[in-house]
C-alpha cells in the first residue's frame, strides 16, 4: 500500500491535472481534499481535452474510485454538470465509483452573490482577484458554523431552516453591498432536483479513504490551487480560503498524518499566477508573452490571462519545507523551447542579507526583497518526443539538472507536452518507498 499526496508547489495552475491523471494509472482510489470549482484541472487524453473543476482528476480512469472529501466546498450545479458532461462522453458509470462526503460544505447562490459584490466593492487594485465562484463565503459559513453540508440535502425541510439561518447572518452584508437577499424557499426548491441526484452519492468519505489505505490499496490525495495560495502559508491576503499544502490532505480527507507515505510537488518550468498579489519574477516583455502564448496560460476556470515569469527556486525551497516534499514533477518544460536565454531566480536580497528561501512576508515590497537571477542557455529543439533525460537537448538537460539541484529535491517526472505519453518518468511515487 502507498498513500501519495500531490500538491501544487507554486501559485496553482502547475499542471496537476495531467500529473494526477498520469499517476492514477497506478492508483485504485483518488481523493480530492480541498477547494471547490475555483480549481480547474485540465486533462488531455489523445486529442480529447477535458477540464474538471470538482471531480478528481482520476475520474477518467474507469477502474479508479474517486472521493470528494470533507475539506471541499461543492457547487451542486457544477458537480452535476461535470457528471453529465462525462456521461455524454461515455463515462456513465460514475455513480458506482464516485463518493461525495456528507460533511463537505455546499456553495449556495448567496455565496456567489457575495463573492462578486465584495470584489466589485474593493475596486481596481485592491480586489483579491477571486474567481467569484463563492469559495470564500462558503468557507466563512463553515468557520462560523452556519454552513450547509452535503448531508443536509437528505432532509429538505430541515435544509430550509438552515438556509434561513444562514441568510439571516448574511443579510446585513448583502444589504450594505447593495445586493438583494435571495429567498430560502427558492434556494431549496432549486436544490430539490439536485438533491435527488446527489444524495445517492453521499457517504463517509473519511472512513472510506482510511479503509482504502488500511486495505493495502494505492491511494492518491489530490490537492487544489498551490502552496503559495494556502490560507496559512501563502502570500496572504492574496490567497485561497482553504489549506492548499500537503498537510491539508489529512484534514480535508479525514485521515491521520501517519497514513501518508509520499508527497510530490508539482512545479512548472517557469512561474505563473492568476489574480492579484505579489509576483517578484513576473515578466512584462516578449519572454513573458512567449510563456503565455506557447504555454496557453489562460485560467481554466475564468479564462483570464495568467501572469507569467521566470522560475523561482527560493519559492520551491519554501514549498519543499512546508509540504515535506519527497519529489518534484516538472511540467511544461517544452514551453521554454525557442527562448535564447532562460533566467532562474536563485535567491533574494533583503535587509537581513541574501536569503535562499522565499521571504513570503516581504515579496510585496520590491525595495525589501529583490530577486537574484542566474541565466542559462535556451534551446530551439522540440521536446515532445523525449522519453529520457538523455533525449533532451544539452541546454534543456542542464536546465532540468539546475532545477533539481537548486530546489534540493529529486525529480520524479518531467513533462514535455500535454499528453500522458509526453513524459519522462524518473521515479514513480507508488514504488518509491
C-alpha positions as CSV (number, residue, x, y, z in Angstrom):
1,X,0.0,0.0,0.0
2,X,1.1,3.6,-0.7
3,X,-0.7,6.8,0.1
4,X,0.6,9.7,-2.1
5,X,-0.3,13.4,-1.8
6,X,0.0,15.5,-5.0
7,X,0.3,19.2,-4.2
8,X,1.0,22.4,-6.2
9,X,4.3,23.9,-5.3
10,X,3.7,27.4,-6.8
11,X,0.6,29.7,-7.2
12,X,-1.6,26.9,-8.6
13,X,-2.1,26.0,-12.3
14,X,1.1,23.9,-12.2
15,X,-0.4,21.1,-14.4
16,X,-1.7,19.0,-11.6
17,X,-4.4,17.6,-13.8
18,X,-2.0,15.8,-16.1
19,X,0.3,14.6,-13.3
20,X,-2.6,13.2,-11.2
21,X,-4.1,11.6,-14.3
22,X,-0.7,10.1,-15.2
23,X,-0.1,8.6,-11.7
24,X,-3.6,7.4,-11.2
25,X,-2.9,4.6,-13.7
26,X,-1.4,3.0,-10.6
27,X,-3.9,4.3,-8.1
28,X,-7.0,2.4,-7.1
29,X,-8.5,5.4,-5.2
30,X,-8.2,9.2,-5.8
31,X,-9.3,11.6,-3.1
32,X,-9.8,15.4,-3.7
33,X,-9.3,17.0,-0.3
34,X,-9.7,20.8,-0.7
35,X,-11.0,23.7,-2.7
36,X,-14.0,24.0,-5.0
37,X,-14.9,24.9,-8.5
38,X,-12.2,27.6,-8.4
39,X,-9.7,24.9,-9.3
40,X,-9.7,23.8,-12.9
41,X,-7.6,20.7,-13.7
42,X,-7.1,20.1,-17.4
43,X,-6.9,16.5,-18.7
44,X,-5.7,15.7,-22.2
45,X,-6.3,12.1,-23.5
46,X,-5.3,11.7,-27.1
47,X,-6.9,14.6,-28.9
48,X,-9.6,15.0,-26.3
49,X,-9.4,17.8,-23.7
50,X,-11.4,17.9,-20.6
51,X,-11.5,20.5,-17.7
52,X,-12.8,19.3,-14.4
53,X,-13.4,21.7,-11.5
54,X,-14.7,19.5,-8.8
55,X,-14.3,15.9,-9.9
56,X,-10.9,14.3,-9.0
57,X,-8.5,14.1,-12.0
58,X,-8.5,10.4,-11.8
59,X,-12.1,10.3,-12.9
60,X,-11.1,9.3,-16.5
61,X,-9.6,6.0,-15.2
62,X,-12.6,3.5,-15.3
63,X,-11.1,1.3,-12.6
64,X,-10.4,4.2,-10.2
65,X,-12.7,5.0,-7.3
66,X,-13.0,8.8,-6.7
67,X,-13.8,10.6,-3.5
68,X,-14.8,14.3,-2.9
69,X,-13.5,14.9,0.6
70,X,-15.0,16.9,3.5
71,X,-12.4,19.7,3.1
72,X,-14.1,20.7,-0.2
73,X,-16.9,23.1,-1.0
74,X,-19.3,21.9,-3.6
75,X,-21.5,23.7,-6.1
76,X,-24.2,21.2,-6.9
77,X,-24.8,22.7,-10.4
78,X,-21.1,22.5,-11.3
79,X,-20.7,19.0,-10.0
80,X,-23.8,17.6,-11.8
81,X,-22.8,19.4,-14.9
82,X,-19.4,17.7,-14.9
83,X,-21.0,14.3,-14.2
84,X,-23.4,14.9,-17.2
85,X,-20.5,16.0,-19.4
86,X,-18.6,12.8,-18.7
87,X,-21.7,10.7,-19.2
88,X,-22.1,12.2,-22.6
89,X,-18.5,11.2,-23.4
90,X,-19.2,7.6,-22.5
91,X,-18.4,7.6,-18.7
92,X,-21.9,6.6,-17.5
93,X,-20.6,4.6,-14.5
94,X,-19.7,7.5,-12.2
95,X,-22.4,6.7,-9.7
96,X,-20.7,3.4,-8.9
97,X,-17.3,4.8,-8.3
98,X,-17.8,8.4,-7.0
99,X,-18.4,9.3,-3.4
100,X,-19.3,12.7,-2.0
101,X,-18.5,13.4,1.6
102,X,-21.7,14.1,3.5
103,X,-19.6,16.6,5.6
104,X,-18.4,18.7,2.6
105,X,-19.9,22.1,2.6
106,X,-22.2,23.5,-0.2
107,X,-21.8,26.6,-2.2
108,X,-25.2,28.2,-2.5
109,X,-26.4,31.2,-4.6
110,X,-25.8,33.8,-1.9
111,X,-22.2,32.8,-1.7
112,X,-21.7,33.6,-5.4
113,X,-23.6,36.9,-5.0
114,X,-21.4,37.9,-2.0
115,X,-18.2,37.0,-3.8
116,X,-19.0,39.2,-6.8
117,X,-20.2,42.1,-4.7
118,X,-17.2,42.1,-2.5
119,X,-14.7,42.1,-5.4
120,X,-16.6,44.9,-7.1
121,X,-16.7,46.9,-3.9
122,X,-12.9,46.6,-3.4
123,X,-12.3,48.1,-6.8
124,X,-9.3,48.0,-9.2
125,X,-6.0,47.5,-7.4
126,X,-7.5,46.3,-4.2
127,X,-9.5,43.3,-5.2
128,X,-8.1,39.9,-4.3
129,X,-8.8,38.5,-7.8
130,X,-11.0,35.6,-6.8
131,X,-12.8,33.5,-9.3
132,X,-16.1,34.8,-7.9
133,X,-17.3,31.2,-7.5
134,X,-18.4,31.7,-3.9
135,X,-15.5,29.8,-2.4
136,X,-14.5,32.3,0.3
137,X,-18.1,33.0,1.6
138,X,-18.8,29.2,1.7
139,X,-15.7,28.7,3.9
140,X,-16.7,31.6,6.0
141,X,-20.0,29.9,6.7
142,X,-18.2,26.8,7.6
143,X,-16.0,28.6,10.1
144,X,-18.8,30.5,11.7
145,X,-20.9,27.3,11.9
146,X,-23.7,28.5,9.6
147,X,-22.7,26.4,6.7
148,X,-24.8,23.9,4.7
149,X,-23.3,20.4,4.3
150,X,-24.0,17.9,1.6
151,X,-25.6,15.6,4.2
152,X,-28.2,18.3,4.8
153,X,-29.6,17.5,1.3
154,X,-31.2,14.4,2.8
155,X,-33.9,16.5,4.6
156,X,-35.2,19.4,2.5
157,X,-37.5,20.7,5.3
158,X,-34.6,20.9,7.7
159,X,-32.4,22.3,4.9
160,X,-34.8,25.3,4.5
161,X,-34.4,26.1,8.2
162,X,-30.6,26.0,7.9
163,X,-30.6,28.2,4.8
164,X,-32.9,30.7,6.5
165,X,-30.5,31.0,9.4
166,X,-27.5,31.4,7.1
167,X,-29.3,34.1,5.2
168,X,-30.2,35.9,8.4
169,X,-26.5,36.1,9.2
170,X,-25.6,37.4,5.7
171,X,-28.5,39.8,5.1
172,X,-26.7,42.9,6.7
173,X,-23.7,42.3,4.5
174,X,-25.7,41.8,1.3
175,X,-27.7,44.9,2.0
176,X,-24.6,47.0,2.8
177,X,-23.1,45.9,-0.5
178,X,-26.2,46.8,-2.4
179,X,-27.3,43.3,-3.1
180,X,-30.7,41.6,-2.7
181,X,-31.1,38.7,-0.3
182,X,-32.5,35.6,-2.1
183,X,-35.4,33.6,-0.7
184,X,-34.6,30.5,1.3
185,X,-37.7,28.8,-0.2
186,X,-36.5,29.5,-3.8
187,X,-33.0,28.2,-3.0
188,X,-34.3,24.9,-1.5
189,X,-36.8,24.5,-4.4
190,X,-33.9,24.8,-6.8
191,X,-31.8,22.4,-4.8
192,X,-34.5,19.7,-4.7
193,X,-33.8,18.1,-8.1
194,X,-30.1,18.3,-7.4
195,X,-30.5,16.7,-4.0
196,X,-32.3,13.7,-5.6
197,X,-29.2,13.1,-7.7
198,X,-26.6,13.8,-5.1
199,X,-27.9,12.0,-2.0
200,X,-27.2,8.6,-3.5
201,X,-23.5,9.6,-3.8
202,X,-23.2,10.6,-0.2
203,X,-21.0,8.7,2.2
204,X,-18.5,8.7,5.0
205,X,-15.5,9.8,2.9
206,X,-13.1,9.9,5.8
207,X,-13.8,6.3,6.7
208,X,-13.7,5.2,3.0
209,X,-10.3,6.8,2.5
210,X,-8.8,5.3,5.6
211,X,-10.2,1.9,4.9
212,X,-8.7,2.0,1.4
213,X,-5.3,2.7,2.8
214,X,-5.7,0.1,5.6
215,X,-6.8,-2.5,2.9
216,X,-3.4,-2.0,1.2
217,X,-4.7,0.0,-1.8
218,X,-2.7,2.6,-3.6
219,X,-4.4,5.9,-2.8
220,X,-3.8,9.3,-4.3
221,X,-4.7,12.5,-2.4
222,X,-5.2,15.4,-4.9
223,X,-4.8,19.0,-3.8
224,X,-6.1,22.2,-5.4
225,X,-4.5,25.6,-6.0
226,X,-0.9,25.7,-4.8
227,X,1.3,26.2,-1.8
228,X,1.6,30.0,-2.2
229,X,-2.2,30.3,-2.2
230,X,-2.6,28.4,1.1
231,X,-4.6,30.3,3.6
232,X,-1.9,30.0,6.3
233,X,1.3,29.6,4.2
234,X,0.6,31.6,1.1
235,X,1.1,35.3,0.1
236,X,-1.7,36.5,2.4
237,X,-4.2,38.1,1.8
238,X,-3.9,37.2,-1.8
239,X,-4.7,33.5,-1.1
240,X,-7.5,31.0,-1.4
241,X,-9.7,30.1,1.6
242,X,-8.6,26.6,2.2
243,X,-5.4,24.6,3.0
244,X,-3.6,24.0,-0.2
245,X,-0.5,22.4,1.3
246,X,0.1,18.7,1.8
247,X,-0.9,18.8,5.4
248,X,-4.4,19.8,4.2
249,X,-4.8,16.2,2.9
250,X,-5.1,14.8,6.4
251,X,-7.8,17.3,7.4
252,X,-9.7,17.5,4.1
253,X,-9.7,13.8,3.6
254,X,-10.1,12.8,7.2
255,X,-7.1,10.5,7.6
256,X,-4.2,10.5,10.1
257,X,-0.9,12.0,9.0
258,X,0.9,8.7,9.6
259,X,-1.0,7.3,6.7
260,X,0.9,9.4,4.2
261,X,3.9,7.7,2.5
262,X,5.0,10.2,-0.1
263,X,4.4,13.8,-1.1
264,X,5.0,15.0,-4.7
265,X,5.1,18.7,-5.5
266,X,4.2,20.0,-9.0
267,X,6.0,22.9,-10.5
268,X,6.1,24.4,-13.9
269,X,9.5,25.1,-15.6
270,X,8.6,28.7,-15.1
271,X,6.1,30.5,-12.9
272,X,2.5,31.8,-13.4
273,X,-0.1,33.4,-11.2
274,X,-3.8,34.3,-11.7
275,X,-5.3,37.3,-9.9
276,X,-3.8,39.9,-7.7
277,X,-0.9,39.7,-5.3
278,X,2.9,39.9,-5.4
279,X,4.9,38.1,-8.1
280,X,8.6,39.0,-7.9
281,X,9.7,37.2,-11.1
282,X,6.9,38.4,-13.2
283,X,7.7,39.3,-16.8
284,X,6.0,42.0,-19.0
285,X,8.3,41.6,-22.0
286,X,8.5,39.3,-25.1
287,X,9.7,36.4,-22.9
288,X,6.6,36.7,-20.7
289,X,4.3,36.8,-23.7
290,X,6.1,33.7,-25.2
291,X,5.4,31.8,-22.0
292,X,1.7,32.9,-22.1
293,X,1.2,32.2,-25.8
294,X,3.1,28.9,-26.1
295,X,2.0,27.6,-22.7
296,X,-1.6,28.6,-23.3
297,X,-1.6,30.4,-20.0
298,X,-5.2,31.3,-19.5
299,X,-7.2,30.3,-16.4
300,X,-9.1,27.0,-17.0
301,X,-12.0,28.3,-14.8
302,X,-12.1,32.0,-15.6
303,X,-10.3,32.3,-19.0
304,X,-8.2,35.2,-17.6
305,X,-4.7,35.6,-19.0
306,X,-2.2,34.3,-16.4
307,X,0.7,36.4,-15.3
308,X,4.0,34.8,-16.3
309,X,7.5,34.9,-15.0
310,X,10.8,33.1,-14.5
311,X,11.1,30.1,-12.2
312,X,11.5,30.9,-8.6
313,X,13.8,28.4,-6.8
314,X,13.5,30.1,-3.4
315,X,9.8,29.6,-3.7
316,X,10.3,25.9,-4.5
317,X,12.6,25.5,-1.4
318,X,9.8,27.1,0.7
319,X,7.3,24.7,-0.8
320,X,9.7,21.8,-0.2
321,X,9.8,22.7,3.5
322,X,6.2,23.4,4.3
323,X,5.0,20.4,2.4
324,X,7.7,18.0,3.3
325,X,8.2,17.2,-0.4
326,X,9.8,13.9,-1.4
327,X,10.0,14.7,-5.1
328,X,9.0,17.1,-7.8
329,X,7.1,16.7,-11.1
330,X,8.3,19.4,-13.5
331,X,5.8,20.4,-16.1
332,X,5.8,22.4,-19.3
333,X,9.5,22.2,-20.0
334,X,8.6,22.3,-23.7
335,X,7.1,25.8,-23.4
336,X,10.6,27.2,-22.9
337,X,11.7,26.0,-26.3
338,X,12.5,28.9,-28.6
339,X,13.9,31.2,-25.9
340,X,17.6,32.2,-26.5
341,X,18.3,32.6,-22.7
342,X,16.4,31.5,-19.7
343,X,16.6,33.1,-16.2
344,X,16.0,31.5,-12.9
345,X,15.6,33.3,-9.5
346,X,18.1,31.7,-7.2
347,X,17.9,34.0,-4.1
348,X,16.5,37.2,-2.7
349,X,18.4,40.2,-1.4
350,X,16.7,41.5,1.8
351,X,17.6,43.9,4.6
352,X,18.9,40.9,6.5
353,X,21.1,39.8,3.7
354,X,20.8,37.3,0.9
355,X,18.3,34.5,1.6
356,X,17.8,31.3,-0.3
357,X,14.1,30.7,0.7
358,X,11.2,32.8,-0.4
359,X,10.7,35.7,2.1
360,X,6.9,35.4,1.9
361,X,6.1,38.4,4.1
362,X,8.5,40.7,2.1
363,X,7.8,40.0,-1.5
364,X,5.1,42.6,-1.8
365,X,7.9,45.1,-1.1
366,X,10.4,45.2,-4.1
367,X,12.5,47.6,-2.1
368,X,13.0,45.0,0.6
369,X,13.1,41.7,-1.4
370,X,14.8,41.8,-4.7
371,X,15.2,38.6,-6.8
372,X,18.7,37.5,-7.7
373,X,18.9,35.7,-11.1
374,X,21.2,33.1,-12.8
375,X,21.0,33.0,-16.6
376,X,21.2,29.8,-18.7
377,X,21.3,29.0,-22.4
378,X,18.0,28.3,-24.0
379,X,17.3,25.7,-26.7
380,X,15.4,25.6,-30.0
381,X,14.6,21.9,-30.4
382,X,11.2,20.4,-29.8
383,X,11.0,18.2,-26.7
384,X,7.7,16.2,-27.1
385,X,9.4,13.0,-28.3
386,X,11.9,12.8,-25.3
387,X,11.3,9.8,-23.1
388,X,14.5,10.0,-21.1
389,X,16.7,12.8,-19.8
390,X,19.3,11.7,-22.4
391,X,16.9,12.5,-25.1
392,X,16.8,16.2,-24.2
393,X,18.9,18.8,-25.9
394,X,22.0,19.6,-23.8
395,X,20.8,23.0,-22.7
396,X,17.4,21.6,-21.7
397,X,19.1,18.8,-19.7
398,X,21.3,21.4,-17.9
399,X,18.2,23.4,-17.0
400,X,16.5,20.4,-15.6
401,X,19.6,19.4,-13.5
402,X,19.9,23.0,-12.3
403,X,16.3,23.0,-11.0
404,X,16.7,19.6,-9.2
405,X,19.9,20.7,-7.6
406,X,18.7,24.2,-6.7
407,X,15.3,23.0,-5.3
408,X,17.1,20.4,-3.2
409,X,14.6,17.7,-4.0
410,X,14.7,14.9,-6.6
411,X,12.7,15.0,-9.8
412,X,10.2,12.2,-10.2
413,X,8.8,13.2,-13.6
414,X,9.5,15.8,-16.4
415,X,6.6,16.7,-18.6
416,X,7.5,17.6,-22.2
417,X,3.9,18.0,-23.6
418,X,0.3,17.9,-22.5
419,X,-0.5,14.3,-23.4
420,X,0.0,11.4,-21.0
421,X,2.8,9.8,-23.1
422,X,4.8,13.1,-23.4
423,X,6.5,12.4,-20.1
424,X,9.9,11.4,-18.8
425,X,9.4,9.2,-15.7
426,X,12.4,9.1,-13.4
427,X,10.8,7.7,-10.3
428,X,7.2,6.7,-9.5
429,X,5.7,7.7,-6.2
430,X,3.8,4.4,-5.8
431,X,7.0,2.5,-6.0
432,X,9.4,5.0,-4.4
433,X,9.4,3.5,-0.9
